Amino acid sequence: MANNSIGEDAALHLQDLLLGTENVEDFLGRLAAFSAAALSRTADAEIDCGVTLQRRKRTMTVAGSSPRAVTLDRIEQSLGDGPCIEALRTKALVLLADVDTDPRWPDYQRQLAAHGCRSTLGVPLEIGDDAAAALNFFAPDTGLFTEDIIAEAAGFADLAGRALRLAVRLGTFQSRAEDLQAALENRTSINLACGVIMAQNRCSQEQAMAILTRVSSNRNQKLREVAADVLRNLTSEEVRTHFDA
């Protein structure tokens, strides 16, 4: 198997996924689809992939390569145990080779069999100290998760984990930037409202702010909402703040 070639192709594709998605949720959905397609090609069978996220010891299904993948992944979350959750716990790949013969999760395996799934592979992804994720692969038959497939999944998980960590960081930075933008817009609206009050009352900026604060307290409204009301009363159009990039 040309592991180096596969690794290079996967790394490039994951890079494209990062550049082409707007948020972490979108990235996870595309990651699940790409992961399923990669293993399906190697196994020459239709393999589904769900993504499980663990935060504060709670797990949830956050994405899937298909509606079927989401359904299968949620079975494990509803029961609270299974190969994917075990992979998160042990930080190691966990193979459920045959739902009919493996003795570990009988309730889970019966439900998988009812949905036409015969084997699964849980692959942990490293995110950070306060969260973890795992790829949950589902196969329609036994014997599809060969040593080569498992090795490929392990190598791919390393790349996917790095990309996911970067996606989470980018999402955090984006959130902080949006918070800063909102704070700047609120502050600018308040300053503009103060200017209006100064002109109308021929008072100082400090006195104008005191008026805004008093109205905010009397109305039990946030200061930015009072400022927005002042600006709306000045013009029939919505007053918006603008910042050049």
ZATORKOL-541126 format. One line per field, with one value per residue: residue in one letter; x, y, z of N, C-alpha, C in turn. Coordinates in Angstrom, 3 decimals. Example, Ala and Ser with C-alpha at 12.3 -4.5 7.8 and 13.67 -1.06 7.14 Angstrom:
2
residu: c(A	S) .
n.u: c(13.190	12.850) .
n.v: c(-5.690	-2.250) .
n.w: c(7.800	7.080) .
ca.u: c(12.300	13.670) .
ca.v: c(-4.500	-1.060) .
ca.w: c(7.800	7.140) .
c.u: c(13.200	12.900) .
c.v: c(-3.300	0.030) .
c.w: c(7.800	7.870) .
END
This chain:
245
residu: c(M	A	N	N	S	I	G	E	D	A	A	L	H	L	Q	D	L	L	L	G	T	E	N	V	E	D	F	L	G	R	L	A	A	F	S	A	A	A	L	S	R	T	A	D	A	E	I	D	C	G	V	T	L	Q	R	R	K	R	T	M	T	V	A	G	S	S	P	R	A	V	T	L	D	R	I	E	Q	S	L	G	D	G	P	C	I	E	A	L	R	T	K	A	L	V	L	L	A	D	V	D	T	D	P	R	W	P	D	Y	Q	R	Q	L	A	A	H	G	C	R	S	T	L	G	V	P	L	E	I	G	D	D	A	A	A	A	L	N	F	F	A	P	D	T	G	L	F	T	E	D	I	I	A	E	A	A	G	F	A	D	L	A	G	R	A	L	R	L	A	V	R	L	G	T	F	Q	S	R	A	E	D	L	Q	A	A	L	E	N	R	T	S	I	N	L	A	C	G	V	I	M	A	Q	N	R	C	S	Q	E	Q	A	M	A	I	L	T	R	V	S	S	N	R	N	Q	K	L	R	E	V	A	A	D	V	L	R	N	L	T	S	E	E	V	R	T	H	F	D	A) .
n.u: c(0.845	0.503	1.286	2.516	1.803	-0.998	-1.152	-0.128	-2.015	-4.302	-3.572	-3.406	-6.036	-7.410	-6.393	-7.562	-10.205	-10.213	-9.729	-11.983	-14.241	-16.600	-16.962	-16.425	-18.325	-19.205	-16.792	-16.423	-18.525	-17.746	-15.322	-16.136	-17.428	-15.295	-13.564	-15.078	-15.287	-12.600	-11.842	-13.734	-13.000	-10.553	-11.370	-13.178	-15.929	-19.038	-18.550	-19.590	-19.285	-19.280	-19.004	-17.949	-18.118	-16.519	-17.036	-16.375	-16.721	-19.028	-20.595	-21.422	-23.094	-21.855	-21.556	-21.843	-21.189	-23.367	-26.998	-27.549	-25.138	-25.170	-27.412	-26.529	-24.323	-25.550	-26.862	-24.953	-24.384	-26.797	-26.877	-24.609	-22.176	-19.664	-17.637	-16.603	-16.840	-15.268	-12.843	-12.395	-12.072	-9.807	-8.011	-7.139	-7.332	-10.328	-11.685	-14.614	-15.160	-17.112	-20.494	-22.027	-20.479	-18.770	-18.399	-18.699	-20.515	-23.484	-26.209	-25.862	-24.717	-26.778	-28.588	-27.072	-26.880	-29.546	-29.754	-28.288	-25.532	-22.381	-19.824	-17.536	-15.325	-13.617	-11.960	-9.801	-9.394	-7.111	-7.777	-7.592	-7.025	-9.515	-11.407	-12.344	-12.394	-13.783	-13.602	-16.094	-16.375	-18.459	-19.235	-20.757	-20.316	-18.459	-14.895	-13.958	-12.467	-9.457	-5.954	-4.473	-6.399	-6.995	-4.508	-4.316	-6.471	-5.550	-3.274	-4.515	-6.135	-4.330	-3.563	-6.089	-6.709	-4.826	-5.691	-8.243	-7.678	-6.558	-8.765	-10.498	-9.035	-9.035	-11.768	-12.118	-10.580	-12.042	-14.462	-13.628	-12.814	-15.256	-16.600	-15.044	-15.500	-18.249	-18.165	-16.749	-18.549	-20.741	-19.609	-19.033	-21.619	-22.640	-20.938	-21.651	-24.321	-23.934	-22.784	-24.979	-26.681	-25.081	-25.096	-27.828	-28.391	-26.407	-24.230	-21.515	-19.403	-19.208	-21.482	-23.437	-23.050	-23.820	-26.525	-27.396	-26.807	-28.500	-31.028	-30.871	-30.872	-33.379	-35.153	-34.514	-32.919	-30.268	-27.229	-26.342	-28.675	-30.277	-28.703	-28.956	-31.682	-31.666	-30.219	-31.883	-34.072	-33.059	-32.845	-34.673	-33.570	-31.738	-28.996	-25.739	-22.558	-19.311	-16.365	-13.245	-11.545) .
n.v: c(-1.191	2.237	4.131	6.626	8.172	8.169	9.467	12.015	12.870	12.895	14.819	17.128	17.299	17.653	20.097	21.650	21.326	22.753	25.339	25.735	25.792	27.374	27.167	25.156	23.103	22.694	21.865	19.407	17.866	17.636	16.392	13.889	12.871	12.770	10.995	8.633	8.155	7.760	5.367	3.663	3.455	2.060	-0.291	-1.230	-1.166	0.048	2.217	3.843	6.889	8.306	11.158	11.551	13.636	14.469	16.108	17.316	14.756	13.893	12.511	13.058	12.848	14.598	14.892	13.333	11.089	10.504	10.386	7.830	7.199	9.021	8.094	5.491	6.165	7.522	5.512	4.323	6.492	6.772	4.467	4.704	3.384	1.566	0.732	3.167	5.033	3.656	3.900	6.628	6.666	5.098	6.131	4.788	2.773	0.952	-2.072	-3.559	-6.470	-8.310	-8.256	-10.391	-12.196	-10.946	-10.384	-8.038	-5.714	-6.373	-5.330	-3.042	-4.179	-5.783	-3.855	-2.622	-4.742	-4.953	-2.740	-3.416	-3.281	-4.741	-4.641	-2.471	0.370	2.244	5.300	7.337	10.928	13.474	16.486	18.492	19.525	19.776	18.521	15.869	13.804	11.375	9.201	7.197	4.342	2.452	-0.699	-2.759	-5.435	-8.237	-8.552	-6.483	-4.498	-4.733	-5.402	-3.599	-1.654	-0.738	0.299	2.348	3.919	4.699	6.245	8.225	9.322	10.672	12.800	13.963	14.664	16.688	18.606	19.065	20.154	22.552	23.639	24.021	25.919	28.022	28.490	29.396	31.748	33.152	33.476	35.104	37.330	38.135	38.781	40.964	42.701	43.163	44.436	46.757	47.933	48.379	50.187	52.315	53.070	53.961	56.141	57.782	58.290	59.706	61.981	63.054	63.663	65.544	67.629	68.252	69.020	70.724	69.956	68.393	65.567	63.753	64.398	63.734	60.969	60.273	60.868	58.959	56.626	56.871	56.790	54.217	52.735	53.447	52.480	49.867	48.786	47.674	49.564	49.869	49.441	51.607	53.619	52.926	53.497	56.268	57.013	56.018	57.688	59.951	59.672	58.271	56.050	52.984	53.192	52.275	50.977	51.147	49.448	49.516	46.885) .
n.w: c(0.000	-0.800	1.461	1.974	-0.243	0.027	2.491	1.830	-0.075	1.558	3.478	1.888	1.020	3.442	4.149	2.167	2.974	5.384	4.471	2.974	4.575	6.820	9.549	12.541	12.747	10.124	9.030	10.382	9.353	6.653	7.061	8.033	5.746	3.916	5.245	5.287	2.536	1.842	3.220	2.147	-0.518	-0.312	0.972	-0.821	-0.446	0.890	3.339	6.240	8.198	11.364	13.544	16.773	19.566	22.585	25.555	28.745	29.818	28.618	25.759	22.289	19.122	16.422	13.715	10.460	7.739	6.292	6.582	7.588	8.881	10.985	12.390	13.152	14.741	16.808	18.160	19.800	21.481	22.812	24.330	25.837	25.780	23.947	21.040	19.969	22.071	23.869	22.524	22.829	25.573	26.047	24.306	22.050	19.038	18.519	17.660	16.545	15.447	14.635	14.901	15.712	17.144	18.958	22.430	23.932	23.844	23.858	23.630	22.082	19.800	18.831	17.968	15.981	14.153	13.425	11.847	9.686	9.937	10.313	11.410	13.198	13.629	15.935	16.105	17.770	18.024	18.697	20.328	22.396	25.832	27.084	25.532	23.272	20.324	18.041	15.234	13.915	12.328	10.154	8.881	6.341	6.427	7.813	8.307	6.723	7.906	7.685	8.533	7.013	6.399	8.966	9.698	7.829	8.664	11.184	10.516	9.024	10.988	12.589	10.925	10.564	13.181	13.677	11.819	12.835	15.340	14.527	13.223	15.389	16.821	14.959	14.909	17.521	17.489	15.566	16.906	19.029	17.593	16.503	18.850	19.684	17.554	17.913	20.391	19.735	17.956	19.654	21.493	19.777	18.972	21.412	21.907	19.732	20.388	22.738	21.653	20.271	22.425	23.749	21.875	21.809	24.443	25.119	26.762	28.628	27.628	29.714	31.211	29.339	29.121	31.687	31.554	29.655	31.081	33.270	32.060	31.028	33.403	34.486	32.573	32.625	30.637	28.498	28.095	25.450	24.040	24.739	23.624	20.921	20.571	20.865	18.587	16.578	16.880	15.854	13.125	10.416	9.314	9.873	11.999	11.481	12.468	10.985	10.036	8.591	6.896) .
ca.u: c(0.000	1.306	0.843	2.997	0.972	-2.306	-0.999	0.028	-3.313	-5.204	-3.152	-3.789	-7.496	-7.806	-6.053	-8.624	-11.414	-10.072	-9.840	-13.287	-15.355	-16.770	-16.976	-15.982	-19.388	-19.132	-15.573	-16.634	-19.363	-16.937	-14.318	-16.799	-17.653	-13.998	-13.057	-15.838	-14.929	-11.225	-11.808	-14.579	-12.204	-9.572	-12.058	-14.063	-17.244	-19.626	-18.304	-20.093	-18.464	-19.853	-18.028	-18.385	-17.383	-16.605	-16.697	-16.750	-17.082	-20.264	-20.359	-22.558	-22.860	-21.811	-21.519	-21.857	-21.020	-24.703	-28.002	-27.373	-23.998	-25.626	-28.296	-25.718	-23.498	-26.400	-27.193	-23.933	-24.531	-27.989	-26.565	-23.537	-20.959	-19.433	-16.244	-16.163	-16.670	-14.091	-11.681	-12.196	-11.622	-8.466	-7.175	-6.601	-8.319	-11.099	-12.349	-15.697	-14.975	-18.300	-21.552	-22.646	-19.605	-18.070	-19.232	-18.533	-21.636	-24.568	-27.357	-25.417	-24.490	-28.081	-29.157	-26.297	-27.281	-30.878	-29.575	-27.456	-24.112	-21.797	-18.562	-17.247	-13.971	-13.558	-10.620	-9.769	-8.694	-6.676	-8.148	-6.992	-7.188	-10.898	-12.315	-11.787	-13.314	-13.453	-14.280	-16.770	-16.591	-19.443	-19.119	-21.921	-19.930	-17.280	-13.661	-13.568	-11.446	-8.229	-4.819	-4.121	-7.423	-6.813	-3.296	-4.647	-7.335	-4.711	-2.485	-5.412	-6.617	-3.301	-3.717	-7.389	-6.617	-4.111	-6.572	-9.343	-7.149	-6.426	-10.121	-11.007	-8.337	-9.553	-13.112	-11.970	-10.130	-13.155	-15.418	-13.074	-12.846	-16.638	-16.902	-14.378	-16.228	-19.505	-17.837	-16.397	-19.774	-21.533	-18.949	-19.201	-23.010	-22.778	-20.256	-22.473	-25.489	-23.450	-22.619	-26.313	-27.157	-24.266	-25.571	-29.189	-28.451	-25.253	-23.568	-20.241	-19.510	-19.449	-22.890	-24.220	-22.976	-24.624	-27.926	-27.617	-26.762	-29.716	-32.150	-30.686	-31.300	-34.821	-35.879	-34.005	-32.399	-28.820	-26.789	-26.263	-30.039	-30.692	-27.960	-29.571	-32.942	-31.334	-29.819	-33.065	-34.922	-32.404	-33.048	-35.594	-32.781	-30.950	-27.621	-24.807	-21.150	-18.524	-14.945	-12.503	-10.694) .
ca.v: c(0.000	3.456	4.935	7.992	8.859	8.367	10.490	13.314	13.226	13.204	16.083	18.202	17.418	18.231	21.515	22.262	21.365	23.856	26.605	25.850	25.748	28.610	26.922	23.818	22.138	22.405	21.081	18.051	17.173	17.304	15.422	12.581	12.426	12.437	9.806	7.485	7.910	7.255	3.959	2.913	3.160	1.028	-1.543	-1.593	-1.385	1.299	2.410	5.108	7.447	9.304	11.857	11.686	14.632	14.290	17.282	17.146	13.342	13.591	12.312	13.356	12.762	15.962	14.902	12.015	11.096	10.280	10.229	6.500	7.266	9.728	7.168	4.434	6.745	7.896	4.301	4.182	7.577	6.513	3.384	5.159	2.571	0.943	0.835	4.548	5.590	2.978	4.514	7.901	6.410	4.499	6.842	3.771	2.241	-0.172	-2.788	-4.513	-7.200	-9.075	-7.967	-11.636	-13.028	-10.175	-10.442	-6.859	-4.759	-7.132	-4.497	-2.183	-5.002	-6.208	-2.729	-2.471	-5.806	-4.620	-1.695	-3.926	-3.014	-5.983	-4.394	-1.049	0.736	3.538	5.879	8.594	12.104	14.375	17.882	19.322	19.033	19.805	17.882	14.808	13.385	10.078	8.775	5.923	3.756	1.372	-1.522	-3.622	-6.844	-8.521	-8.769	-5.334	-3.728	-5.528	-4.717	-2.463	-0.622	-0.175	1.115	3.564	4.729	5.270	7.315	9.297	9.959	11.611	13.994	14.572	15.277	17.957	19.536	19.403	21.076	23.850	24.146	24.501	27.177	29.043	28.813	30.204	33.080	33.798	33.872	36.246	38.476	38.585	39.443	42.258	43.530	43.574	45.396	48.014	48.513	48.875	51.371	53.407	53.509	54.720	57.421	58.586	58.736	60.755	63.181	63.592	64.250	66.744	68.684	68.629	69.566	71.597	69.459	67.717	64.134	63.070	64.596	62.964	59.559	60.136	60.835	57.639	55.618	57.028	56.268	52.766	52.187	53.652	51.603	48.501	48.396	47.770	50.875	49.897	49.511	52.998	54.372	52.628	54.232	57.677	57.166	55.779	58.879	61.013	59.444	57.164	54.915	52.271	53.672	51.170	51.337	50.526	49.357	49.059	45.733) .
ca.w: c(0.000	-0.885	2.593	1.863	-1.228	0.633	3.510	1.175	-0.646	2.657	4.072	0.977	1.016	4.719	4.060	1.363	3.797	6.333	3.752	2.332	5.523	7.569	10.986	12.936	12.460	8.696	8.821	10.877	8.387	5.489	7.505	8.083	4.370	3.323	5.922	4.802	1.136	1.788	3.607	1.221	-1.711	0.010	1.322	-1.922	0.153	1.369	4.768	6.763	9.266	12.258	14.384	18.156	20.345	24.033	26.354	30.158	29.987	27.897	24.330	21.413	17.689	15.904	12.255	9.839	6.282	5.729	7.645	8.189	9.793	12.187	13.110	13.764	15.793	17.941	18.918	20.839	22.452	23.626	25.271	26.725	25.705	22.661	20.594	19.784	23.410	24.416	21.876	23.499	26.940	26.062	23.326	21.143	18.113	19.045	16.574	16.767	14.189	14.234	15.869	16.142	17.972	19.993	23.639	24.783	23.885	23.213	23.263	20.978	18.612	18.305	17.242	14.753	13.235	12.921	10.837	8.600	10.178	10.838	12.111	13.376	14.058	16.614	15.958	18.533	17.503	19.756	20.120	23.437	27.198	27.561	24.580	22.424	19.272	17.463	14.015	14.140	11.000	10.143	7.675	6.141	6.488	8.624	7.564	5.910	8.621	7.685	9.141	6.162	6.579	10.306	9.652	7.090	9.525	12.238	9.924	8.653	12.218	13.035	10.083	10.840	14.496	13.538	11.126	13.722	16.350	13.871	12.986	16.681	17.121	14.059	15.378	18.733	17.083	14.879	17.929	19.743	16.687	16.413	20.122	19.664	16.593	18.542	21.443	19.077	17.414	20.777	22.027	18.823	19.061	22.662	21.711	18.833	21.151	23.634	20.837	20.022	23.683	23.985	20.986	22.167	25.795	25.322	27.971	28.416	27.334	30.991	31.557	28.376	29.521	32.902	31.117	29.055	32.142	34.081	31.261	30.988	34.692	34.659	31.640	32.781	29.335	28.372	27.632	23.988	23.513	24.898	22.614	19.624	20.523	20.630	17.187	15.741	16.963	15.098	11.698	10.138	8.864	10.872	12.076	11.628	12.537	9.933	10.293	7.419	7.166) .
c.u: c(0.877	0.866	1.276	2.136	-0.399	-2.238	-0.885	-1.295	-4.290	-4.864	-3.581	-5.303	-7.996	-7.495	-7.123	-9.925	-11.370	-10.303	-11.248	-14.473	-15.385	-16.743	-16.601	-17.033	-19.373	-17.909	-15.767	-17.500	-18.572	-15.839	-14.908	-16.987	-16.340	-13.434	-13.754	-15.442	-13.537	-11.170	-12.668	-13.803	-11.221	-10.230	-12.920	-15.434	-17.742	-19.481	-18.802	-19.203	-19.251	-18.744	-18.640	-17.501	-17.597	-16.150	-17.237	-17.351	-18.421	-19.962	-21.617	-22.132	-22.922	-21.802	-21.560	-21.704	-22.351	-25.706	-27.897	-26.233	-24.392	-26.507	-27.492	-24.876	-24.325	-26.855	-26.224	-24.075	-25.735	-27.737	-25.440	-22.281	-20.889	-18.007	-15.744	-15.926	-15.472	-12.809	-11.374	-11.606	-10.168	-7.475	-6.454	-7.710	-9.016	-11.902	-13.442	-15.802	-16.237	-19.380	-22.207	-21.794	-18.879	-18.946	-19.336	-19.774	-22.871	-25.761	-27.032	-25.297	-25.791	-28.717	-28.395	-26.732	-28.647	-30.822	-28.640	-25.979	-23.498	-20.491	-18.317	-15.792	-14.023	-12.133	-10.576	-8.973	-8.329	-7.075	-7.429	-7.310	-8.646	-11.887	-11.575	-12.839	-12.884	-14.238	-14.836	-17.136	-17.521	-19.366	-20.311	-21.597	-18.753	-16.063	-13.207	-12.485	-10.198	-7.106	-4.416	-5.107	-7.246	-5.585	-3.553	-5.499	-6.526	-3.875	-3.335	-5.897	-5.609	-3.412	-5.015	-7.386	-5.909	-4.992	-7.711	-8.885	-7.023	-7.795	-10.718	-10.351	-8.848	-10.961	-13.082	-11.554	-11.256	-14.179	-14.931	-13.113	-14.259	-17.060	-16.292	-15.096	-17.514	-19.253	-17.507	-17.643	-20.647	-20.939	-19.128	-20.626	-23.229	-22.125	-21.056	-23.699	-25.103	-23.288	-23.950	-26.840	-26.388	-24.767	-26.947	-29.252	-27.317	-24.526	-22.256	-20.468	-19.812	-20.910	-23.801	-24.216	-23.811	-26.107	-28.262	-27.710	-28.029	-30.937	-32.088	-31.187	-32.809	-35.643	-35.536	-33.589	-30.870	-28.449	-26.765	-27.655	-30.581	-30.011	-28.569	-30.893	-32.702	-31.008	-30.990	-33.996	-34.351	-32.679	-33.979	-34.859	-32.032	-29.517	-26.704	-23.398	-20.384	-17.051	-14.277	-11.617	-9.234) .
c.v: c(1.237	4.423	6.388	8.799	9.172	9.470	11.876	13.782	13.652	14.552	17.260	18.414	18.047	19.721	22.259	22.363	22.541	25.201	26.826	25.826	27.008	28.397	25.473	22.768	21.723	21.545	19.633	17.241	16.745	16.305	14.021	12.020	11.991	11.160	8.551	7.133	7.293	5.771	3.102	2.529	2.025	-0.313	-2.068	-1.984	-0.051	1.395	3.793	5.587	8.484	9.958	12.059	12.701	14.371	15.571	17.082	15.762	12.982	13.480	12.625	13.182	14.176	16.025	13.472	12.139	10.919	10.248	8.879	6.519	7.953	8.820	6.097	4.978	7.069	6.695	4.153	5.268	7.331	5.432	3.752	4.330	1.895	1.194	2.267	5.229	4.947	3.562	5.867	7.710	5.954	5.222	5.865	3.298	1.036	-0.783	-3.692	-5.309	-7.895	-8.859	-9.243	-12.411	-12.267	-10.083	-9.118	-5.963	-5.380	-6.279	-3.627	-2.990	-5.496	-5.077	-2.451	-3.498	-5.516	-3.548	-2.136	-3.605	-4.227	-5.786	-2.892	-0.865	2.130	4.064	7.225	9.686	13.004	15.804	18.784	18.754	18.900	19.138	16.797	14.450	12.036	9.888	7.384	5.345	2.551	0.624	-2.470	-5.101	-6.996	-8.677	-7.597	-4.491	-4.604	-4.749	-3.487	-1.308	0.056	0.725	2.434	4.495	5.415	6.433	8.507	10.052	10.968	12.921	14.731	15.273	16.619	19.003	19.988	20.369	22.483	24.473	24.715	25.826	28.309	29.467	29.680	31.623	33.854	34.307	35.098	37.499	39.036	39.295	40.840	43.217	44.052	44.625	46.762	48.714	49.100	50.167	52.563	53.942	54.370	56.094	58.344	59.136	59.844	62.071	63.851	64.305	65.526	67.905	69.177	69.370	70.536	71.254	68.781	66.235	63.357	63.188	63.801	61.477	59.310	60.066	59.468	56.556	55.668	56.474	54.744	52.109	52.297	52.713	50.136	47.930	48.463	49.103	50.956	49.990	50.931	53.864	54.158	53.375	55.717	57.910	56.944	56.995	60.039	60.901	58.263	55.911	54.283	52.778	52.492	51.698	50.561	50.564	48.845	47.906	46.128) .
c.w: c(0.000	0.197	2.479	0.900	-0.658	1.671	2.916	0.594	0.452	3.275	3.205	0.991	2.313	4.762	3.263	2.156	4.764	5.653	3.208	3.265	6.376	9.078	11.261	12.587	10.985	8.389	9.250	9.921	7.158	5.837	7.532	6.675	3.716	3.927	5.411	3.374	1.022	2.131	2.685	-0.036	-1.447	0.268	0.187	-1.387	0.684	2.884	5.168	7.904	10.054	13.057	15.766	18.862	21.817	24.716	27.747	30.399	29.358	26.409	23.538	19.964	17.110	14.377	11.743	8.341	5.560	6.872	8.346	9.203	11.099	13.040	13.837	14.911	17.031	18.755	20.092	21.903	23.364	24.668	26.230	26.702	24.345	22.213	20.428	21.132	24.103	23.817	22.504	24.888	26.979	25.159	22.392	20.212	18.731	17.894	17.116	15.473	13.702	15.285	16.399	17.138	19.076	21.238	24.399	24.915	23.228	22.783	22.051	19.694	18.000	17.484	15.940	13.710	12.612	11.839	9.711	8.730	10.866	11.595	12.185	13.810	14.660	16.601	16.686	17.822	18.676	19.402	21.110	24.796	27.603	26.615	23.798	21.391	18.747	16.169	14.257	12.769	11.108	8.816	7.564	6.236	7.437	7.717	6.724	6.586	8.786	8.375	8.333	6.335	7.937	10.355	8.916	7.942	10.617	11.704	9.550	9.882	12.746	12.250	10.409	12.194	14.442	12.877	12.033	14.809	15.766	13.622	14.269	17.047	16.244	14.487	16.617	18.393	16.410	15.887	18.690	18.880	16.565	17.691	20.164	18.724	17.215	19.620	20.848	18.537	18.520	21.330	21.096	18.864	20.298	22.528	20.796	19.569	22.133	22.879	20.553	21.271	24.005	23.140	21.399	23.497	26.109	26.625	27.613	28.091	28.604	31.397	30.614	28.726	30.761	32.554	30.521	30.121	32.988	33.349	31.193	32.264	34.867	33.779	31.826	31.429	29.357	27.743	26.105	23.356	23.626	23.847	21.230	19.469	20.230	19.161	16.249	15.738	16.152	13.608	11.510	9.694	10.033	10.828	12.354	11.699	11.494	10.310	9.027	7.798	6.995) .
END
